[in-house]
Amino acid sequence: MINKETLKKKIIYRSKHRGTKEMDMLLGKFVKKHINILKISDLIDLDSILTIEDEILYNWYFYERNNNLVPKNKVSELLKLFKL
């Protein structure tokens, strides 16, 4: 069984330490806004999204390039709608 608080800490860290400043800002602010309202299943989906390379996420988010590596789920839809 997954410990929700441990998963949240992992997600917070990974969202702010991506490697590129743009993705640190985008994902860090997205996580800060949504982390406490997401269900455990959503947190697992978010954790999965955070494993995707910055370049893929960057192009998917900023240039709206479809990519099969970015799953279509509630969290990815929230992220797509999120504005800095």
Buried (B, 14 or more C-beta within 10 A) or exposed (E): EEEEEEBBEBBBEBBBEBEEEBBBBBBBBBBEEBBEEBEEEBBBBBBBBBEBEBEBBBBBBEEEEEEEEBEEBEBBEBBEEBEE
